[in-house]
C-alpha cells in the first residue's frame, strides 16, 4: 500500500507516486559512505534482495539529448541498445553534474520518478520478469518498491533490452 510521502522522507519521487495514487513501499537503510559497494549493490545487500530486482537510474546523452536508462544493478548499460531504443544513433554517459542538474537528485540517489524535468526514459525489459522492482526513492539509503508496469507508466518509459550482464 502507498505510504505517505511525509513518513517516507518526502522526496519528489514519493510525492509523484502519492499524487498518481499508485501502490508502493518505501524501504530505508543506512547508507554507508565508506562502503566499497556501488550504490545499487549496497541497496540490494541492505534490502536482502537479488541485485536483478534492484534497478539503477543512469543518464546518458542520445544524439545529444539527455535520456534516462533504468537497468538492474547486477548489470551494465548497453549504450548501443539504449540509442536504438530511444530512436537515436549514438549514446554516451552524461556527465554527473548534468545528471544532477536535470533530475534534481544527487548521484547515488537519482530516481527515475519525480525528476525536475521529464526526460525520455527506457526501462530494461528484465524488470517485467518481477512482480515488483526497487528503484531509488530520491536519496541515498532510500528505495521505493513498485510494479514495473507502474514504473513504466509513471515515467512514460519504453521497455527494451538495454542491459548487459
Protein Blocks (a to p, Z undefined) as FASTA:
>chain_A
ZZdfklnoopaklmmmmmnopacddddddddfkbcbdfklmmmmmnopafklpccddddd
eehiacdddddfkbccdfklmmmmnopabdcdddfklmmmmnopaehiacfehpabacdd
dddfklmmpfbdcddehighiacdddfklmmmmnopacddfbdZZ
